[in-house]
Amino acid sequence: MGVSLGYVGAIVGMLLVLPFVQGKIFAGTGKQQAFIPTAVFFLLFSLPTFIWVKEKLSRHGRKIKLKESFQEVWDGLVNTKKYPGVLRFLISNFFFGDAIATTILFMAVYAQLVMGFSETAKTGLFLVSTTSAALGSLLCGWVCDRIGPKKSLAVVILGWFFSLTIVIFITDPIWFWIMGSVIGILLGSTWTSSRPLLAGLVPKSKMGQFFSLYSLSGRAAAIMGPLIWGTVVLYFKKDFFLVEKIVDMLKSSGISVSEPVLATIQYRFAVFSLAAVMLVGWFILLKVPDKFDKQ
């Protein structure tokens, strides 16, 4: 429910800021018009938390030095040996989180450069995929309660792999809209199943420490993903020798590759790299113990 409401908030935020970007509130249009209203709405929606949510004060407060922070991260990694499956899950999360973060970051770029989407169409795609993510979160929560988070996450990650693979071959915008909705469902389902899986692998007393490592692996993936995407886009253009060989193989098999597809083929290879990374994360995840079966 919490994940789903988060996506509902993203939709509401988008709709609130959209009139500013379109120039309906103040003169001038452009994405830069979104920053000030976003800051104002962020403050307004934070006020209920500041006013009504009471935080429990720690009786053992102390200052944390930078060196101690790094030491705690290292100690957390060492402690993963005590809890079977945790380190493997964090590594798996790094790989599938890498692909997901990169997909989110470059989906609009792909829609515009490869599928020819306008700004209006990209906004619509965002709303459709985010709505699907909210629904996917609710659906996956129901599934997790019945088959467990590990099996749910394994199915979701495999769904990501097949969905990204399908996107590579799409030339019709209608199918891209459909896959945008499917990927939205998978996006919401990923966070709904991955967090309970980690929570089931570690004791409650260590929850904060290991969820910080979970967040750290996600942030590291967010750095690595764009590097992989950028490298593939930079080199895998239609005149790259490896691309030429692949295109020749397709033609010899009776599969024609149109000029518009060739012109943006580097982006399709970039999506392929994400699908490959997602599959690596799936294989690593399979070895994570399923505590749900033992309950």
Number of C-alpha atoms within 10 A of each C-alpha: 12 11 19 24 14 16 21 18 14 17 18 13 15 16 13 15 19 18 15 23 20 17 13 11 13 11 10 11 15 10 11 9 20 18 12 12 16 16 10 11 13 12 12 11 10 11 11 10 11 11 8 8 9 8 8 6 7 7 6 5 7 7 6 8 9 9 8 11 11 11 12 13 16 12 12 17 16 11 15 17 11 10 11 13 19 24 21 18 24 26 20 25 23 26 28 29 25 26 31 25 20 23 22 14 14 15 15 20 16 18 20 15 13 20 19 14 17 13 12 10 15 18 15 13 22 22 22 18 25 26 20 23 27 26 22 25 28 20 17 23 22 13 16 21 12 12 12 20 27 25 19 22 25 19 16 22 24 17 18 26 22 13 17 22 18 16 17 16 11 16 14 9 14 11 13 18 19 14 18 23 22 19 25 26 26 28 25 28 30 26 18 26 24 19 14 15 25 20 17 17 21 20 12 11 8 12 14 13 17 25 16 13 17 21 14 15 19 22 15 14 23 20 13 17 25 19 13 18 22 13 13 19 18 12 14 20 20 19 12 11 12 13 18 15 13 12 17 15 12 13 12 10 9 9 11 11 13 8 10 11 17 17 14 18 20 24 25 24 18 24 26 20 19 27 26 18 22 27 22 16 26 23 14 17 24 16 12 19 18 17 13 17 10 6 6
